[in-house]
Amino acid sequence: MEILSSLAQSIGERITDVLVTTLKREVGYLVHYEETFRNIQEELDDLEDKGKRVQERVDNARNNAEDIEGDVWKWLTKVHGVKEEVNAFMEGKHEVYTSCFRLRCPDFGSRRRLGREAKKKIELITRVIGDGDFDTILHLAPIGDIGLPSIADYEHFGSRHHVSNETRL
């Protein structure tokens, strides 16, 4: 009998822990809504700054006729896509109010959903920023044919033979 009561107690504690953790997370989306949107804006600014720094390095390398690594181009494309996605998401953050009794009342369902999505966007931005740490951005471009004729292609002209003999003496 003691075994059953101890088993029931441990199961009850586990269920309580899971419920409290879930409830705390879900209420956190509501309570920390404004703070989350401030954080997402800060992270987006950091992403834009890092993207500009990498783009400057890419522009300098291209001006020096150097080739850019493929993963750098992919990252810059990803940065552009994430910025557009997050900016579109940020425009929808004003959907959290409804009118009730001619007042603006918070719409808790929308607020929770947007808070949860904002947390995911912050994680996405942080991951993209971390992916932008490149050891090398460029590699030297191969030197092309400069167009100088080789000695094998040299044609001897009879009129120049006389001048050639005088310079050897």
C-alpha positions, 0 to 999 in steps of 0.5 A, a space after each residue: 500500500 505504501 508503494 502505491 501511495 508513494 507512486 501516486 505522490 511522485 506521479 502527482 508531483 510530476 504532473 504538477 511540475 509540468 502544469 506549473 511550467 506550462 502555465 508559467 510559460 503561457 502567462 509569460 507570453 501575456 505578461 511580458 508581451 511589450 518586453 518581448 517586442 522590444 527585444 525582437 526590435 533590438 535583435 532585428 537591429 543587431 541583425 541589420 548591423 551585422 548584415 551591413 558589416 558583412 555587406 561592406 566586407 563583400 563590397 570591398 572584396 568585389 571592388 578588389 576583384 575577389 570572389 565571395 564565398 557561396 555561404 556568405 551569399 546564402 547568409 546575406 539572402 537569409 538575412 534579407 528574408 528574415 528582416 522582411 518576415 519579422 517586419 511583416 510580423 511586427 506590423 501585426 502586433 497591434 491586433 491585440 486589442 478589441 473594443 468592449 463597451 467602447 473601450 480598447 480591451 486587450 485580446 488575450 488570445 491574440 496577445 498570447 499567440 503573438 507573444 509566442 510567435 515573437 519568442 520564436 522570431 527572437 530565436 530565429 534572429 539569434 540563430 541567423 546572427 550566430 550563423 554570420 560569423 565567417 572565418 573567410 568571406 572571400 577567396 582570391 579570384 583566378 588570374 585570367 589570360 592577360 593577353 600577352 603573346 608567348 615567344 612561340 607565337 612570335 613571328 620573325 619579320 625579314 625587315 626586322 632581322 637587320 635591326 636584331 643583328 645590330 643590337 646583338 653586337 
